Amino acid sequence: MENQLLTAAGNMLSYSYQEMLINIVLATILGFFIAIAYRYTHKGLSYSQSFTQTILFVSVIVAIVMMVIGSSLAKAFALVGALSIIRFRTVVKDTRDTAFVFGALAVGMASGTSNYFLALTGAIFIILIALSLYKFNFGALYKSEFILRFTFGQNYDSSAYLELINEHSKRSNMLHIEPSGDGESLRLTYDITLKEDTTAEKLTKAMGKVEGTSEVVLIASKSDVDY
């Protein structure tokens, strides 16, 4: 009876202490680099520091969970039942964030099961893909760099501000035009991409000097507005 208990305990502890430490350290390092890649390649206004930290935590925790489960099917079912009481109510704002969570899960599972080559190779490919997509802006049809809003009097010549916009931007597109209540002016909105030799400050100053323009606002929308 005693021998059977020792054998069962040995089967449950399928990892040596050294292997456990290596698995956790590897999951931590790879999870850290995935989190860094997420932070570097993130676009838009929905960045969250807690989500970046969650990527690292997920990688490490999943590695530990995989070592706890080992080859025991009973443990796996018990763990599913235990974790089913946890409810995550945080809404993922960007579907791309989900990919990084799954990446951290995969790396943690590979590290926790001592598949070091798979964990390292998988993490490298995840990071390289993220950097490549960020570098080449893959999937975007059209990018707006700035949103220009201003009020223009209807009694003035519109060619003045149009020539100025064309002079400072390599691409411009009218998004919205709205007449004022008194019919004396127009509220215009353009999305523009500035030329390499100009700046947002130059454009706003020049627009402010155009006769008939007022309330000039330039909103940085780079990486936030897709068409």
Order of alpha helices (4+ residues) and beta strands (2+ residues): alpha-alpha-alpha-alpha-alpha-alpha-beta-alpha-beta-beta-alpha-beta
